[in-house]
Amino acid sequence: MAKRAAATSTPLPTREQVLAFIAESKDKVGKREIAQAFGLKGSDKIGLKRLLKEIEGEGQIERSRGGLSKAGRLPPVVVGDIRSRDRQGEFLASPVEWKGEGKPPTIVLMPARGGRKDKRPQPGIGDRVLVRVEPDGDSDTRYTGRIIKVIGKNRAEIVGVYRAGAQGGRIEPVEKRGARSEILIPPGEEGEARDGDLVSVSLERETRFGLPKGRVRERLGSLGSEKAVSLIALHLHNIPHVFHENTLAEADAAKPATLRGREDWRDKPLLTIDPPDAKDHDDAVMAEADPDPDNPGGFVVTVAIADVAAYVRPGSSLDREALERGNSVYFPDRVVPMLPERISNDLCSLREGEKRPAIAVRMIFSADGVKRRHSFHRVMMQSRAKLSYAQAQGAIDGQPDATTGPLLDVALRPLWAAYEALKIARDRRGPLALDLPERKVLIGPDGKVDRVVVPQRLDAHRLIEEFMIQANVAAAETLEHARQPLIYRVHDEPALEKMRALGEVLASVGIKLPKEGALRPALFNRILAMAAETEHGVFLNEVILRSQAQAVYAAENLGHFGLNLRRYAHFTSPIRRYADLVVHRALITACKLGKDGLAGDISVPELDRIGEQISAAERRAMAAERETIDRLIANHLADRVGATFEGQISGVTRSGLFIKLDETGADGFVPVSTIGADYFRHEEARHALVGERTGETYRLGDRVEVRLVEAAPVAGALRFELLSEGRSRSGAKRTGAKKPPKAGGRPFNPAPPGRPAGIRTSSNRHRGSRR
């Protein structure tokens, strides 16, 4: 039988044949289509699956809902936003999601074939559309496409700066992607807008040629206002920020939960530890010595989480809008919550001294931090105290106050003792140990940026984060054991192509990346330890972060590489993450804790669809938060043009250098045309710009001094001139005279190299939410 099977087996296609087939295909391509094209059947498909995984790992192809596509290219079907017209009057669109390098490609939309009898909605600028695309020749930056469906009219709202004129005015769009043109505002259509105001615009009339005409819908405020800056991000990313009337009505009608069907835990010393400015408190903790003689030195750790599922029922308006938002979005001047304040800040917030419903997990750990067992409970609790991180840490460090003093022996010291045990197991597990504290923009009483700080990382932060991680693991284990479908938080290992690029960066600073052996977080931790006391410590943390895959939500478990965990699900923040609410409902069903759990007929594909939707919402929120901080800092530095700053080269491209400032963490750009008197070429493998005549070199991670030349608050961009000398041919860093910059320069609007979405660095607010 084996010989007969071998005789009839069809040879696998080569890598080149598979790549050519994918690149040339105009329709959706997956494993099934490739197998049919090359006549593969039965066991041959196993070999094809392995080959596709290898090619994907090498970074040569990408996987999306549209199927497989060549890396750096769009899949056959994409969702796009129509942004402008070209000179021939054809619509130009850009993809909503783009994972490639550089700017997203332009899609030229071909005229519809339906003719006059086509009754489908006609597309216009600002619409979101489903498009079938194909490359325009050999170009990876330009595509032609035909609209399959108009998904939403004017979904991509236009935000810009109003410029008044004698005959009406014009709008300069904030977003420059997609070559969006200016918009004419006829007299009388400017509303309350004044020259220089930030406004949102709807397109009222289009012509095939010439500038589109629009009407000012809303005056968002002066560009000098920090509130207007966060509104830019809300509008550009289509983030819902006004609740529907039905949703607010449901929230207002909600009644406090009762003890019925719950355990009474109101006498337990549970307390919340949060940032000092936290408005909602969705987790409380406590710890105590395990009285079991069979577990000497062990601990009982309890994590209680707000019972949002008691108020937000599947299919309700609250539920539908929470899914649409996906998560809360945090800006320096405002929070855009996932749920109305009646739910998030009142009924579900674990306020001090007030009874609140919760779902709690009780975990038993040994003296060395190994979890022995756990159980889930639906309870009524009453927080003993509301503490800030610094307040709790101060009490442990010998400086208790009137609130923390009475809690030291009954609550705080047991928490820290349990954490010391859990640290033993954590260190043995070896999660990815990145140290990249996030900048925090502080707004003063006048609404302006006061300063930019990097909050101190305390053991209190690490304690809460570790307890939340253990609770999340317990949730995933319980649901798997009950065979209950759930949404995992998954983080795949880095792709082979990214590891190769990382190896080149490490080689440039004298560190060798092992070529063999299993890929584990411990490998990266050894590199970080080697570089910790060197000039490359900070930049290698950043480079290793960029090498990581993107953490997402999915119904299929791929494990969590960064945390070095086999299973992981978000359970601890249902007030601000929809994924956690789904996990709560699944636990209610699996543990028989009530009738308001996950619907029994929900399918894995349906959960996967929800996972894709909330993963996209998370990426949207992260981009909006990051861009807002960039705009705020650019605005903050606008009156310091001419000042000098210390920083580090955080990115190297053929067009210039990205510089991260020490003082604020802001990213800015140095155009290559302004660097010295030499001609600099980009050596990609070395991540460096090298002078062709002198050999003078600027490479990733180098310390430099720069002068601020221009700040563009609307774009969130800074332009610098370089004052430091580069490295000599020998690689030594030069000291002494500063570099005279070249004269001139050109307009800029660069986007700094980004981090992979979904991988959390140090953050007091999110306490593990992006891992």
ZAMARGU-4260 file (C-alpha; in steps of 0.2 Angstrom, whole numbers, plus 5000, padded with zeros to 4 digits):
<rodrens>
0) 5000/5000/5000 | 5014/5012/5005 | 5023/5009/4988 | 5006/5011/4978 | 5003/5028/4988
5) 5021/5034/4984 | 5019/5029/4966 | 5003/5040/4964 | 5009/5054/4974 | 5011/5071/4964
10) 5027/5080/4966 | 5026/5096/4976 | 5027/5112/4967 | 5043/5122/4970 | 5044/5138/4980
15) 5046/5148/4964 | 5030/5140/4956 | 5020/5143/4972 | 5025/5161/4973 | 5022/5164/4954
20) 5005/5156/4955 | 5000/5167/4970 | 5007/5183/4962 | 4998/5180/4945 | 4981/5175/4953
25) 4967/5188/4952 | 4955/5179/4963 | 4956/5173/4981 | 4971/5160/4984 | 4972/5148/4998
30) 4979/5130/5001 | 4964/5123/4992 | 4966/5133/4976 | 4985/5129/4975 | 4982/5111/4978
35) 4969/5111/4964 | 4981/5120/4952 | 4995/5108/4955 | 4984/5092/4956 | 4988/5088/4974
40) 4977/5076/4983 | 4977/5067/5000 | 4993/5067/5010 | 5001/5078/4997 | 4992/5092/5005
45) 5001/5090/5021 | 5017/5093/5012 | 5009/5109/5004 | 5004/5115/5021 | 5021/5113/5027
50) 5029/5122/5012 | 5016/5137/5013 | 5021/5139/5032 | 5039/5139/5028 | 5037/5152/5014
55) 5026/5163/5025 | 5039/5161/5039 | 5052/5168/5027 | 5041/5183/5024 | 5038/5180/5006
60) 5019/5178/5007 | 5006/5186/5019 | 4989/5179/5025 | 4973/5189/5026 | 4955/5187/5025
65) 4957/5188/5006 | 4968/5173/5006 | 4987/5172/5002 | 4996/5186/4993 | 5014/5190/4989
70) 5022/5200/5004 | 5021/5218/5002 | 5007/5217/4990 | 4988/5219/4992 | 4977/5203/4993
75) 4965/5201/4979 | 4950/5209/4988 | 4953/5224/5000 | 4943/5237/5010 | 4948/5254/5004
80) 4943/5272/5007 | 4940/5283/4992 | 4951/5299/4995 | 4952/5309/4979 | 4952/5309/4960
85) 4966/5309/4948 | 4969/5321/4933 | 4958/5310/4922 | 4944/5311/4935 | 4945/5293/4941
90) 4943/5289/4959 | 4959/5285/4969 | 4958/5274/4985 | 4970/5268/4998 | 4968/5252/5008
95) 4961/5253/5026 | 4974/5241/5032 | 4992/5241/5026 | 5006/5230/5034 | 5019/5234/5021
100) 5034/5246/5022 | 5031/5264/5017 | 5016/5272/5012 | 5000/5262/5007 | 4998/5259/4988
105) 4986/5269/4977 | 4971/5260/4970 | 4964/5268/4954 | 4946/5263/4953 | 4940/5258/4936
110) 4922/5264/4930 | 4908/5252/4935 | 4901/5241/4922 | 4883/5242/4927 | 4878/5256/4916
115) 4863/5267/4918 | 4852/5252/4924 | 4864/5249/4939 | 4854/5253/4954 | 4868/5250/4967
120) 4874/5265/4977 | 4886/5276/4967 | 4903/5279/4975 | 4910/5296/4980 | 4925/5303/4989
125) 4925/5299/5007 | 4916/5282/5004 | 4922/5265/5011 | 4922/5252/4998 | 4925/5233/4995
130) 4937/5232/4980 | 4944/5218/4969 | 4962/5224/4964 | 4976/5219/4953 | 4994/5226/4951
135) 4996/5240/4938 | 5010/5231/4928 | 5024/5226/4939 | 5021/5240/4952 | 5019/5236/4970
140) 5013/5254/4974 | 4999/5256/4961 | 4984/5245/4958 | 4969/5245/4947 | 4952/5240/4955
145) 4934/5238/4953 | 4921/5241/4966 | 4912/5226/4972 | 4901/5235/4985 | 4900/5252/4994
150) 4901/5248/5012 | 4898/5265/5019 | 4894/5282/5012 | 4906/5295/5019 | 4913/5283/5031
155) 4931/5291/5030 | 4926/5308/5037 | 4937/5322/5030 | 4945/5333/5043 | 4955/5348/5039
160) 4960/5366/5042 | 4949/5379/5035 | 4957/5393/5025 | 4945/5408/5023 | 4945/5417/5006
165) 4936/5431/4997 | 4925/5419/4988 | 4921/5406/5001 | 4936/5395/5007 | 4946/5380/5006
170) 4950/5365/5017 | 4967/5358/5018 | 4965/5340/5023 | 4975/5334/5039 | 4978/5317/5031
175) 4990/5318/5017 | 4989/5299/5012 | 4981/5295/4996 | 4985/5312/4988 | 4969/5319/4994
180) 4966/5336/4986 | 4959/5352/4994 | 4941/5355/4996 | 4931/5370/4990 | 4919/5378/5003
185) 4906/5389/4994 | 4901/5405/5002 | 4888/5401/5016 | 4894/5383/5018 | 4908/5387/5031
190) 4896/5387/5046 | 4905/5394/5061 | 4922/5390/5055 | 4935/5404/5056 | 4952/5405/5047
195) 4964/5392/5054 | 4950/5382/5063 | 4950/5363/5063 | 4934/5357/5055 | 4925/5341/5049
200) 4918/5342/5031 | 4905/5332/5021 | 4906/5332/5002 | 4891/5340/4995 | 4895/5340/4976
205) 4908/5332/4965 | 4914/5335/4948 | 4924/5323/4937 | 4937/5337/4935 | 4942/5351/4947
210) 4942/5352/4966 | 4927/5343/4975 | 4915/5355/4985 | 4910/5352/5003 | 4901/5359/5018
215) 4908/5362/5035 | 4899/5350/5047 | 4907/5354/5063 | 4920/5366/5070 | 4931/5356/5080
220) 4941/5370/5088 | 4957/5380/5086 | 4972/5371/5082 | 4980/5378/5098 | 4968/5367/5108
225) 4974/5350/5114 | 4956/5344/5113 | 4955/5348/5095 | 4971/5337/5093 | 4963/5321/5100
230) 4947/5325/5089 | 4958/5324/5074 | 4963/5306/5078 | 4944/5302/5082 | 4938/5308/5065
235) 4953/5302/5055 | 4951/5284/5062 | 4932/5284/5062 | 4932/5280/5080 | 4914/5281/5087
240) 4914/5293/5102 | 4895/5298/5104 | 4884/5284/5111 | 4867/5280/5102 | 4852/5286/5111
245) 4846/5268/5113 | 4862/5263/5121 | 4862/5277/5134 | 4843/5273/5138 | 4848/5255/5141
250) 4862/5261/5153 | 4851/5273/5162 | 4838/5259/5165 | 4850/5247/5172 | 4847/5242/5190
255) 4861/5237/5202 | 4864/5219/5204 | 4858/5209/5219 | 4865/5195/5230 | 4854/5182/5221
260) 4864/5169/5214 | 4880/5176/5221 | 4892/5172/5235 | 4893/5185/5248 | 4912/5191/5249
265) 4909/5209/5256 | 4919/5205/5271 | 4935/5200/5261 | 4950/5213/5261 | 4949/5215/5242
270) 4956/5232/5236 | 4960/5241/5220 | 4977/5248/5215 | 4976/5259/5200 | 4984/5275/5193
275) 4979/5290/5203 | 4968/5297/5189 | 4958/5281/5186 | 4940/5284/5183 | 4934/5266/5182
280) 4941/5251/5193 | 4938/5234/5185 | 4949/5223/5196 | 4952/5221/5215 | 4965/5209/5223
285) 4969/5201/5239 | 4981/5187/5245 | 4983/5177/5261 | 4994/5162/5267 | 4987/5145/5262
290) 4981/5136/5278 | 4983/5119/5269 | 4997/5109/5278 | 5000/5100/5262 | 5005/5117/5254
295) 5018/5124/5266 | 5023/5142/5262 | 5009/5143/5249 | 4997/5157/5245 | 4979/5160/5240
300) 4978/5174/5228 | 4961/5181/5223 | 4957/5192/5208 | 4940/5199/5207 | 4934/5207/5191
305) 4919/5218/5188 | 4904/5208/5182 | 4900/5218/5166 | 4890/5203/5159 | 4877/5206/5172
310) 4872/5222/5164 | 4878/5220/5145 | 4867/5206/5138 | 4871/5198/5121 | 4861/5207/5107
315) 4857/5222/5117 | 4861/5240/5110 | 4874/5241/5124 | 4882/5225/5117 | 4881/5230/5099
320) 4890/5247/5102 | 4903/5239/5113 | 4907/5227/5099 | 4908/5241/5087 | 4920/5251/5098
325) 4930/5235/5103 | 4939/5244/5117 | 4941/5261/5126 | 4953/5273/5119 | 4964/5284/5130
330) 4970/5301/5125 | 4980/5313/5137 | 4964/5325/5137 | 4950/5312/5137 | 4944/5294/5137
335) 4933/5287/5124 | 4925/5273/5134 | 4918/5257/5127 | 4903/5258/5138 | 4893/5273/5144
340) 4898/5280/5161 | 4883/5274/5170 | 4890/5256/5167 | 4909/5259/5166 | 4911/5272/5180
345) 4896/5268/5191 | 4888/5251/5191 | 4903/5241/5186 | 4917/5251/5194 | 4923/5243/5210
350) 4922/5258/5221 | 4928/5259/5238 | 4915/5255/5251 | 4901/5251/5239 | 4895/5233/5235
355) 4898/5228/5217 | 4895/5212/5207 | 4911/5203/5202 | 4917/5187/5194 | 4932/5181/5205
360) 4946/5168/5202 | 4953/5160/5218 | 4971/5153/5214 | 4982/5142/5225 | 5000/5144/5223
365) 5015/5134/5231 | 5029/5143/5240 | 5039/5144/5223 | 5024/5152/5213 | 5018/5136/5204
370) 4999/5136/5203 | 4991/5121/5210 | 4973/5124/5207 | 4960/5138/5204 | 4941/5140/5204
375) 4929/5154/5198 | 4915/5162/5208 | 4901/5174/5205 | 4901/5186/5220 | 4896/5202/5228
380) 4911/5211/5235 | 4915/5228/5243 | 4932/5236/5240 | 4941/5239/5256 | 4951/5254/5249
385) 4956/5263/5233 | 4975/5265/5232 | 4986/5272/5219 | 5002/5262/5214 | 5013/5275/5222
390) 5003/5274/5238 | 5003/5256/5240 | 5022/5255/5236 | 5025/5269/5248 | 5017/5259/5262
395) 5028/5244/5258 | 5043/5254/5258 | 5040/5261/5275 | 5030/5276/5272 | 5012/5272/5275
400) 4998/5285/5276 | 4982/5286/5285 | 4973/5275/5272 | 4987/5262/5270 | 4993/5260/5288
405) 4978/5250/5294 | 4979/5239/5278 | 4998/5234/5279 | 4996/5218/5289 | 4979/5213/5283
410) 4981/5216/5265 | 4997/5224/5258 | 5011/5213/5266 | 5002/5197/5261 | 5000/5204/5243
415) 5019/5207/5242 | 5023/5190/5250 | 5013/5181/5237 | 5021/5192/5223 | 5038/5186/5229
420) 5033/5168/5227 | 5025/5171/5210 | 5041/5180/5204 | 5050/5164/5206 | 5039/5155/5194
425) 5039/5170/5182 | 5058/5170/5181 | 5058/5152/5178 | 5046/5154/5164 | 5056/5168/5156
430) 5044/5179/5147 | 5051/5192/5135 | 5059/5205/5146 | 5058/5221/5136 | 5060/5238/5145
435) 5053/5252/5135 | 5043/5264/5147 | 5030/5274/5138 | 5030/5292/5138 | 5015/5301/5147
440) 5009/5318/5141 | 5003/5328/5156 | 4990/5342/5153 | 4990/5357/5164 | 4975/5367/5171
445) 4975/5378/5155 | 4972/5363/5144 | 4990/5364/5137 | 5004/5352/5137 | 5013/5354/5154
450) 5027/5341/5152 | 5031/5324/5145 | 5036/5311/5158 | 5041/5293/5159 | 5032/5286/5175
455) 5043/5277/5187 | 5040/5258/5185 | 5036/5251/5203 | 5035/5234/5210 | 5016/5238/5213
460) 5014/5239/5194 | 5023/5222/5192 | 5013/5214/5206 | 4996/5219/5198 | 5002/5214/5181
465) 5007/5197/5187 | 4991/5194/5196 | 4981/5199/5180 | 4992/5187/5169 | 4988/5172/5181
470) 4970/5176/5181 | 4970/5177/5162 | 4979/5160/5161 | 4966/5152/5173 | 4952/5158/5162
475) 4959/5150/5147 | 4963/5134/5156 | 4945/5133/5163 | 4937/5136/5146 | 4948/5123/5137
480) 4944/5110/5151 | 4926/5113/5149 | 4927/5113/5129 | 4919/5130/5129 | 4924/5140/5113
485) 4933/5156/5118 | 4943/5171/5111 | 4961/5169/5115 | 4974/5182/5116 | 4987/5175/5104
490) 5005/5181/5100 | 5014/5171/5087 | 5033/5169/5086 | 5043/5181/5075 | 5044/5177/5057
495) 5060/5171/5049 | 5062/5186/5038 | 5061/5198/5054 | 5074/5187/5063 | 5086/5188/5048
500) 5084/5207/5049 | 5087/5207/5068 | 5102/5197/5065 | 5109/5210/5053 | 5106/5224/5066
505) 5114/5214/5080 | 5129/5210/5069 | 5131/5229/5066 | 5134/5231/5085 | 5145/5215/5088
510) 5132/5203/5094 | 5129/5186/5085 | 5112/5179/5084 | 5112/5160/5085 | 5106/5152/5069
515) 5100/5136/5077 | 5089/5130/5091 | 5071/5133/5096 | 5065/5151/5096 | 5061/5156/5114
520) 5059/5173/5123 | 5075/5167/5133 | 5085/5170/5117 | 5080/5189/5116 | 5082/5191/5135
525) 5100/5185/5134 | 5103/5198/5120 | 5095/5212/5131 | 5106/5207/5146 | 5121/5208/5135
530) 5117/5225/5129 | 5109/5232/5145 | 5125/5241/5151 | 5130/5247/5134 | 5126/5262/5123
535) 5115/5250/5113 | 5103/5245/5127 | 5088/5256/5123 | 5089/5255/5105 | 5090/5235/5105
540) 5075/5235/5116 | 5066/5245/5102 | 5073/5234/5088 | 5068/5218/5097 | 5051/5225/5100
545) 5049/5228/5081 | 5055/5210/5077 | 5040/5203/5086 | 5024/5197/5078 | 5007/5206/5081
550) 4997/5200/5096 | 4978/5198/5091 | 4962/5190/5096 | 4957/5173/5089 | 4946/5158/5092
555) 4961/5147/5088 | 4975/5145/5101 | 4992/5149/5095 | 5000/5152/5112 | 5008/5168/5118
560) 5026/5169/5113 | 5030/5185/5123 | 5023/5179/5139 | 5030/5161/5135 | 5012/5154/5139
565) 5004/5140/5130 | 4986/5147/5133 | 4981/5165/5137 | 4964/5174/5136 | 4960/5192/5142
570) 4948/5191/5157 | 4953/5206/5168 | 4946/5221/5159 | 4928/5219/5153 | 4924/5237/5156
575) 4936/5243/5142 | 4939/5227/5131 | 4926/5217/5122 | 4936/5202/5122 | 4936/5201/5141
580) 4917/5202/5141 | 4916/5187/5129 | 4927/5177/5140 | 4916/5182/5155 | 4901/5176/5146
585) 4910/5160/5142 | 4915/5157/5160 | 4897/5160/5166 | 4892/5146/5154 | 4906/5134/5157
590) 4905/5136/5176 | 4886/5137/5177 | 4886/5154/5186 | 4870/5160/5178 | 4859/5161/5163
595) 4867/5177/5155 | 4883/5168/5148 | 4888/5164/5130 | 4875/5158/5118 | 4876/5139/5117
600) 4875/5140/5098 | 4889/5152/5095 | 4902/5145/5083 | 4921/5145/5082 | 4920/5155/5065
605) 4908/5168/5073 | 4921/5170/5088 | 4935/5171/5075 | 4925/5185/5066 | 4923/5194/5082
610) 4942/5192/5086 | 4946/5200/5069 | 4934/5214/5072 | 4941/5219/5089 | 4959/5216/5084
615) 4956/5229/5070 | 4948/5241/5083 | 4963/5239/5095 | 4975/5243/5081 | 4964/5258/5076
620) 4965/5264/5095 | 4983/5262/5096 | 4987/5272/5080 | 4975/5286/5086 | 4983/5286/5103
625) 5001/5287/5096 | 4997/5300/5083 | 4988/5311/5096 | 5004/5311/5107 | 5015/5315/5092
630) 5004/5330/5087 | 5003/5336/5105 | 5022/5335/5107 | 5025/5343/5091 | 5013/5357/5096
635) 5022/5358/5113 | 5039/5360/5104 | 5033/5372/5091 | 5039/5387/5101 | 5056/5379/5104
640) 5062/5380/5085 | 5081/5383/5086 | 5084/5373/5102 | 5096/5359/5103 | 5092/5341/5109
645) 5101/5325/5113 | 5094/5309/5105 | 5097/5293/5097 | 5095/5287/5079 | 5079/5276/5079
650) 5077/5273/5061 | 5088/5274/5045 | 5080/5275/5027 | 5087/5281/5011 | 5079/5297/5013
655) 5086/5301/5030 | 5087/5298/5049 | 5073/5296/5062 | 5079/5303/5079 | 5071/5299/5095
660) 5073/5313/5108 | 5079/5309/5126 | 5069/5323/5134 | 5051/5319/5127 | 5053/5303/5117
665) 5047/5312/5102 | 5052/5306/5085 | 5058/5318/5072 | 5067/5317/5055 | 5083/5323/5047
670) 5082/5323/5028 | 5098/5315/5020 | 5100/5331/5009 | 5104/5341/5024 | 5118/5330/5031
675) 5135/5337/5028 | 5144/5340/5012 | 5145/5322/5007 | 5134/5310/4997 | 5126/5297/5008
680) 5120/5281/5002 | 5109/5269/5012 | 5117/5252/5017 | 5101/5242/5022 | 5111/5227/5029
685) 5120/5239/5041 | 5105/5250/5045 | 5117/5265/5041 | 5119/5280/5030 | 5137/5280/5023
690) 5146/5295/5015 | 5153/5290/4998 | 5168/5300/4999 | 5173/5301/5017 | 5165/5285/5024
695) 5157/5295/5038 | 5143/5284/5045 | 5127/5286/5054 | 5119/5270/5060 | 5104/5264/5070
700) 5106/5267/5089 | 5120/5281/5087 | 5119/5295/5100 | 5117/5312/5091 | 5114/5330/5095
705) 5101/5339/5084 | 5093/5356/5082 | 5074/5358/5079 | 5071/5367/5062 | 5052/5364/5060
710) 5037/5358/5070 | 5021/5353/5061 | 5008/5351/5075 | 4994/5345/5063 | 5005/5332/5055
715) 5013/5327/5072 | 5030/5329/5063 | 5047/5337/5068 | 5062/5341/5057 | 5079/5342/5064
720) 5096/5347/5057 | 5111/5335/5063 | 5124/5343/5073 | 5135/5328/5078 | 5149/5320/5067
725) 5146/5303/5061 | 5157/5288/5064 | 5174/5287/5055 | 5178/5273/5042 | 5185/5263/5057
730) 5169/5263/5066 | 5175/5275/5080 | 5163/5289/5085 | 5170/5306/5082 | 5170/5320/5094
735) 5174/5338/5093 | 5167/5350/5080 | 5149/5349/5076 | 5143/5346/5058 | 5139/5361/5048
740) 5122/5357/5040 | 5118/5359/5022 | 5108/5374/5017 | 5090/5372/5011 | 5078/5358/5014
745) 5061/5352/5008 | 5044/5350/5016 | 5042/5334/5026 | 5028/5323/5033 | 5037/5307/5038
750) 5030/5293/5048 | 5042/5286/5061 | 5045/5267/5061 | 5031/5259/5071 | 5030/5246/5084
755) 5020/5230/5081 | 5002/5233/5087 | 4997/5222/5102 | 5014/5221/5111 | 5013/5230/5127
760) 5028/5239/5134 | 5028/5247/5151 | 5012/5256/5154 | 5003/5260/5170 | 4986/5261/5163
765) 4985/5246/5152 | 4992/5234/5165 | 4996/5220/5152 | 4981/5224/5141 | 4992/5224/5125
770) 5002/5208/5128
</rodrens>
